[in-house]
Amino acid sequence: MEWPQIWFITQNSLMLSCTDKVAVVCNDAGGANIVISWLKNNNFIMRPFMNGPARRLWEVAYPNEPILSSLEQAIDGADTLIAGTGWASDLEFEALQYAKLKNVYSISVLDHWVNYEDRFVRRSITIHPNAIWVADKYAYALAHEVFPAVTITRIENAYIQSLISKLDNLIGDGVLYIAEPIRGEWNSGKDAEYEVLDYIKSNLKTLKIDKQIVIRPHPSESPIKYLEYVKKNIEFTLSKNNELSTDIAQAELVLGIESMALVVALEAGRRVVSCLPSWAPSCRLPHKGIAHLKDMSE
């Protein structure tokens, strides 16, 4: 089969003009944010199927573009698939699988800098897309190394740019902790997410923190996941803001593990610290400017 031609036009935005029927499939928030923000600057007939956190993001961004009832309905009749590469479900992997079955040209969007190969493996089955899109120079170099036989293209990260534009000349004096699921434990007998918080609490002097730390749960986590923790640890409180940009705007120091939101905060000029404990795996974010608590001395 001859795949549709794709043209990339660099202007104020990157434009795709090869088809007017594009299936868009996402589950995790990271990929969905990048895809949705990019689509805002382009014009196709979209065939969306969204689950998980991506569903709410789509409904807010495109209230007049109804989500189709199934993955198959989105891809059947489409010329191109644009999909995220999330961990929270198998949806985006199944989209690649179905697109391959239907000879639909597939594009996967890598929204992070870790576990690249594993994103395309389920139950010992590996499926690579026809093309991979990344959104910064670090991901571009890494993707080329991991996927030498796949076409890699760097697109504009309209999501991060839109967040940063909201933060111009806004720098608060608060401390923000950006949570993310780790799904495991290290050596304390408790979930690793809480182990990180305990580690921060034991290093308040090192971090020069003398105020409450605002915890922002990850979009894939329950908004009340840390409620019992903050009740027992007065050093922390929970964010009351819906928007990530609002939380970052109110902070001068942003803590976290290895979330993409740390990169947003770094680009916005905040002091950023990854707080993985000394006995945990190292932070895999490649961005210069991110400090690491395990390397800091009191």
GUGU-755959 format. One line per 10 residues: number of its first residue (from 1); their letters; for each residue x, y, z of C-alpha. Coordinates in pm, 1 decimal, decimal comma, padded with zeros to 6 digits. Layout:
GUGU-755959
NUM) A) X Y Z; ...
//
This chain:
GUGU-755959
1) MEWPQIWFIT) 00000,0 00000,0 00000,0; 00121,2 00350,0 -00078,2; 00106,4 00564,1 00236,3; -00036,7 00916,5 00212,2; 00216,4 01194,2 00159,9; 00279,2 01413,4 00463,7; 00404,8 01771,7 00433,4; 00549,1 01959,9 00728,5; 00525,7 02337,9 00693,3; 00714,2 02546,4 00947,4
11) QNSLMLSCTD) 00535,2 02876,0 01011,2; 00384,6 02986,9 01340,0; 00274,0 02627,7 01376,5; 00352,1 02291,9 01223,0; 00086,5 02181,2 00978,3; -00010,1 01840,0 00844,4; -00188,4 01834,4 00511,2; -00215,6 01488,2 00363,9; -00565,0 01382,9 00456,5; -00891,4 01519,2 00585,2
21) KVAVVCNDAG) -00972,0 01213,3 00798,6; -00753,6 01171,9 01107,9; -00824,9 00927,5 01390,7; -00707,3 01069,0 01724,5; -00669,2 00822,6 02013,1; -00538,4 00905,6 02361,9; -00577,9 00787,1 02718,2; -00301,9 00947,7 02925,2; -00296,3 01321,9 02988,9; 00062,9 01380,5 02876,7
31) GANIVISWLK) 00017,3 01271,3 02517,9; -00334,1 01412,5 02499,7; -00220,1 01759,9 02604,0; 00043,4 01769,9 02329,2; -00187,7 01626,0 02062,4; -00484,8 01847,9 02149,5; -00275,2 02165,7 02160,8; -00114,2 02078,2 01827,1; -00449,5 02003,1 01663,6; -00578,4 02346,6 01766,7
41) NNNFIMRPFM) -00341,6 02499,1 01508,1; -00448,0 02263,7 01228,7; -00763,9 02178,0 01042,3; -00881,4 01827,0 00957,8; -01190,6 01614,9 00990,7; -01109,5 01451,6 01322,5; -01227,9 01110,9 01438,0; -01157,0 01109,1 01813,9; -01172,6 00824,1 02061,3; -01059,1 00913,4 02412,9
51) NGPARRLWEV) -01054,6 00737,0 02748,5; -00916,0 00816,3 03092,8; -00784,0 01166,8 03165,3; -00767,7 01237,9 02790,3; -01145,0 01219,7 02763,2; -01202,8 01518,8 02990,4; -00924,9 01714,6 02819,5; -01084,0 01653,1 02479,6; -01433,2 01749,0 02597,0; -01301,3 02079,1 02731,1
61) AYPNEPILSS) -01095,3 02157,9 02420,4; -01346,4 02035,9 02162,2; -01700,3 02052,7 02305,6; -01845,8 02038,1 01953,6; -01634,8 01738,4 01840,2; -01809,6 01436,5 01994,4; -01601,6 01136,6 02096,8; -01685,4 00831,3 01890,0; -01821,4 00519,8 02055,1; -01528,3 00287,5 01988,0
71) LEQAIDGADT) -01166,6 00265,2 01883,7; -01271,3 00077,8 01570,1; -01518,4 00348,0 01470,3; -01245,9 00612,0 01496,4; -00994,7 00422,1 01283,7; -01226,0 00260,9 01026,7; -01229,9 00493,6 00726,0; -00943,8 00709,9 00854,4; -00630,2 00770,4 00652,6; -00404,2 00850,3 00946,3
81) LIAGTGWASD) -00394,0 00768,1 01317,3; -00239,8 01005,4 01571,1; -00209,7 00836,4 01911,0; -00049,5 00893,7 02247,7; 00188,2 00646,3 02410,7; 00063,9 00621,5 02765,3; 00110,2 00370,8 03047,4; -00224,1 00388,5 03224,1; -00406,4 00162,1 02977,0; -00358,8 -00048,2 02663,7
91) LEFEALQYAK) -00581,4 00179,3 02454,1; -00310,5 00350,6 02251,4; -00128,2 00022,0 02189,1; -00454,0 -00133,2 02070,9; -00499,8 00162,4 01837,2; -00161,6 00087,5 01675,9; -00254,3 -00277,6 01650,4; -00586,8 -00202,0 01481,7; -00436,0 00060,0 01251,1; -00180,6 -00194,5 01133,1
101) LKNVYSISVL) -00457,7 -00445,9 01066,2; -00649,9 -00184,9 00864,1; -00343,5 -00046,0 00680,7; -00392,2 00297,4 00836,8; -00078,3 00512,1 00858,6; 00009,0 00548,4 01228,1; 00183,2 00828,6 01417,2; 00268,2 00792,9 01786,3; 00338,1 01097,7 02002,6; 00606,1 01054,4 02270,7
111) DHWVNYEDRF) 00530,8 01301,8 02547,8; 00812,6 01207,7 02785,9; 01174,7 01093,0 02796,2; 01158,9 00748,1 02956,6; 01067,5 00386,6 02875,9; 01042,9 00448,3 02503,6; 01059,4 00088,6 02381,2; 00828,0 -00041,1 02654,4; 00551,8 00193,6 02539,5; 00513,4 -00019,5 02227,7
121) VRRSITIHPN) 00512,0 -00359,9 02398,3; 00217,5 -00542,6 02552,8; 00207,0 -00912,2 02644,8; 00542,4 -00969,5 02467,7; 00402,8 -00821,9 02143,7; 00587,4 -00523,0 01992,6; 00417,8 -00287,2 01747,1; 00595,5 00023,4 01619,6; 00413,1 00302,8 01436,8; 00503,0 00427,4 01089,9
131) AIWVADKYAY) 00622,7 00754,3 01242,3; 00698,4 00900,8 01584,3; 00651,3 01262,9 01683,2; 00850,0 01420,3 01966,6; 00838,1 01770,0 02106,9; 01191,4 01868,4 02209,6; 01557,0 01812,2 02120,9; 01621,1 01565,0 02401,8; 01336,0 01337,5 02295,3; 01440,6 01370,7 01931,0
141) ALAHEVFPAV) 01792,9 01245,3 02001,6; 01671,9 00964,5 02227,9; 01402,2 00846,3 01985,5; 01655,3 00829,7 01701,8; 01875,0 00610,9 01919,3; 01596,3 00377,8 02030,0; 01404,1 00357,5 01700,1; 01658,1 00379,1 01415,6; 01414,8 00229,9 01161,9; 01120,8 00462,1 01239,6
151) TITRIENAYI) 01069,4 00810,8 01097,1; 01119,2 01061,4 01382,1; 00986,1 01415,9 01353,8; 01008,5 01698,7 01603,4; 00687,4 01900,0 01627,2; 00609,8 02222,9 01806,0; 00514,5 02169,9 02171,1; 00215,6 02400,1 02165,2; 00103,4 02267,5 02504,2; 00412,4 02381,8 02693,6
161) QSLISKLDNL) 00419,4 02708,5 02500,7; 00057,6 02780,7 02592,4; 00129,0 02712,8 02960,8; 00437,2 02932,6 02963,2; 00248,4 03215,2 02792,7; 00008,4 03216,8 03089,2; 00301,2 03248,9 03330,0; 00469,7 03555,7 03183,7; 00566,4 03794,9 03466,1; 00390,8 03572,4 03721,4
171) IGDGVLYIAE) 00614,8 03428,2 03990,4; 00470,1 03356,8 04332,4; 00656,0 03267,5 04650,1; 00504,2 02925,0 04715,1; 00635,9 02570,6 04697,8; 00466,2 02320,0 04468,7; 00505,3 01941,6 04464,2; 00395,9 01777,4 04138,5; 00293,7 01421,4 04220,0; 00297,6 01125,3 03985,0
181) PIRGEWNSGK) 00222,3 00754,4 04023,7; 00525,5 00529,2 04071,4; 00330,6 00203,7 04116,4; 00564,1 00024,9 04352,6; 00784,1 00060,5 04657,6; 01156,1 00078,7 04728,8; 01266,4 -00015,4 05078,4; 01034,6 00139,8 05333,1; 00736,8 -00091,9 05304,1; 00511,8 00191,9 05184,8
191) DAEYEVLDYI) 00412,8 00311,8 04838,8; 00697,0 00500,4 04673,3; 00482,3 00810,7 04621,5; 00464,1 00858,0 04999,8; 00828,5 00765,4 05043,4; 00919,8 01065,3 04827,1; 00703,5 01293,1 05040,1; 00867,4 01161,8 05357,7; 01208,4 01223,2 05199,8; 01113,3 01581,9 05122,3
201) KSNLKTLKID) 00986,8 01629,4 05476,4; 01319,1 01509,3 05616,7; 01508,1 01752,0 05392,4; 01317,3 02076,9 05445,0; 01632,8 02251,3 05569,0; 01831,2 02131,5 05270,0; 01561,8 02265,6 05039,0; 01532,8 02585,8 05246,1; 01158,2 02546,9 05276,8; 00979,4 02726,9 05558,7
211) KQIVIRPHPS) 00619,9 02714,3 05431,5; 00357,9 02455,5 05343,4; 00417,8 02253,7 05030,1; 00123,5 02234,1 04791,5; 00071,6 01884,5 04647,3; -00077,3 01866,0 04298,7; -00197,6 01509,0 04221,4; -00123,7 01363,3 03879,8; -00421,1 01361,3 03636,1; -00430,4 00979,9 03650,9
221) ESPIKYLEYV) -00448,8 00982,4 04032,2; -00755,1 01034,6 04248,2; -00781,1 01400,6 04355,1; -00809,6 01282,8 04715,8; -00522,7 01032,9 04702,4; -00304,1 01241,7 04934,7; -00582,2 01369,0 05159,5; -00501,5 01140,9 05454,6; -00130,2 01213,7 05416,4; -00172,2 01591,5 05442,5
231) KKNIEFTLSK) -00400,8 01546,6 05744,9; -00113,3 01372,2 05924,5; 00167,4 01592,2 05790,4; 00106,8 01963,9 05837,6; 00405,4 02049,0 05617,8; 00183,5 01969,8 05317,3; -00149,4 02082,9 05177,4; -00348,3 01996,5 04863,9; -00384,0 02213,4 04556,6; -00726,5 02366,2 04502,0
241) NNELSTDIAQ) -00650,9 02470,3 04142,8; -00772,2 02298,0 03828,7; -00501,9 02436,0 03602,3; -00135,0 02336,8 03619,4; -00041,2 02687,4 03505,6; -00213,5 02836,3 03811,9; -00019,0 02615,9 04050,4; 00312,9 02692,5 03881,3; 00232,2 03064,4 03871,6; 00197,8 03063,9 04250,4
251) AELVLGIESM) 00531,6 02890,0 04308,2; 00894,8 02991,8 04308,1; 01013,2 02637,4 04386,5; 00870,2 02329,7 04211,0; 00943,5 01979,1 04340,9; 00863,1 01646,0 04182,2; 00993,2 01312,6 04057,8; 01031,5 01306,3 03678,3; 00701,9 01445,7 03549,7; 00676,8 01645,7 03229,0
261) ALVVALEAGR) 00533,8 01924,1 03446,5; 00883,7 01972,3 03592,7; 01001,3 02063,3 03242,8; 00716,5 02314,4 03211,9; 00822,1 02472,0 03542,4; 01185,5 02480,0 03432,1; 01093,7 02651,2 03104,5; 00889,4 02900,2 03307,3; 01196,4 03003,3 03505,6; 01120,0 02824,4 03831,5
271) RVVSCLPSWA) 01374,5 02655,2 04053,9; 01308,6 02284,6 03994,9; 01422,4 01990,6 04209,8; 01367,8 01619,9 04149,1; 01321,2 01462,6 04491,4; 01387,5 01094,0 04435,5; 01555,3 00952,6 04747,5; 01919,7 00848,1 04741,2; 01818,6 00479,4 04748,7; 01571,2 00515,0 04459,0
281) PSCRLPHKGI) 01644,2 00500,4 04085,0; 01783,8 00824,2 03940,6; 01566,4 01081,9 03770,2; 01571,4 01020,1 03395,0; 01477,9 01368,7 03278,7; 01772,8 01483,5 03062,1; 01707,3 01856,3 03094,5; 01986,4 02071,9 03228,6; 01878,0 02298,0 03510,3; 01686,1 02037,9 03710,0
291) AHLKDMSE) 01853,7 01991,5 04050,2; 01844,7 01659,8 04236,8; 01779,5 01646,1 04608,5; 01996,4 01336,1 04652,5; 02294,0 01543,2 04529,3; 02228,4 01844,3 04751,2; 02409,6 01892,5 05080,1; 02245,9 02057,9 05378,5
//
